Amino acid sequence: MQSGTNPDKEISDKISFMTFIIPEFASAFKMKVSQAYRYLKQYGGFDYLNRNWWALHTDNEYHVLLKLYKLCLQNGGYLK
């Protein structure tokens, strides 16, 4: 949690970001949201989002999706 912030707002912001970016990842890579979630969980993308959401939510959506893809690819998550 960032110092000096309202914990309820921070949790709400994190949930909003996660529920936005996972469907965007699914759409970008032509998969169902449930498939994207499992893919991100399996190849480290979800943990990365969970740990770094505060910085990522300020970044361009395209760059976040690219970072997620590259991270998952490094962890064996090849997409056709």
N, C-alpha and C positions, 0 to 999 in steps of 0.2 A: 504494500500500500504506500502511496506517495504521502510524504509528511504534510500535514496541514490541510488534508482533504477530508471531505465527508465520506465515511466508509460506505454508507448506503448509496450515495451518488456514484462512487467509484465502482461498486459492484454492478449497479445499473448500467453504467457506461461500458463496462467490460462485457456484460451480457449482450448489450446492443451491438457492440463491435463484433463479437463472436458470431452472433446470429445474422449479421450482415455479411461477413467475409467468407464464411463457409459456403453459403449458397452461391456467392459470387465465384468462388473457386470451382464449385460444381458446374456452373454455367460456362465458365471459361474453358473447362476441360471436358465438356460434354458428358457429364455423369449426373446421376441422381444425387441429391443432397446427402442421403444416407451413405452412398458409396464414397462421396467426398469425405465425409466425417470418418468413416472407417479407414480410408487411405491416409488421411492426415494423422489419425491415431497410430496407425501401424508404422508409419515412416517418420515420426517425430515432429510433424508439422503442428499438431495440436498442442503438444508441450511447448513448442516454440511460441505459438500464439499466446498461450496461457502465461508464459513468463515475460513476454515482450509486448503485450498488447498496448501498454501505455505509450510506447514509442511508435509502434506500428499504426495505431489509429490516426496518427497525424501525417502519415506518409500517403503518397499517391496509391490508390487501389491497385493499379497496374504493377507498381513496384512491390507491393505486399504479396500479390499473387505470384510474381516472378521469384521472390525470395522463398516463398513456401515451396514452389515447385523445385527450385534448385536444392533446397535443403532435403526434401523428400527423395529427390533423385540421388543425392549423395548417400542416402541411407538405403538405397536399393529400390526405390519406388519409381520404376520406369513406367511411363504412360505411353500408350500407342498413339 
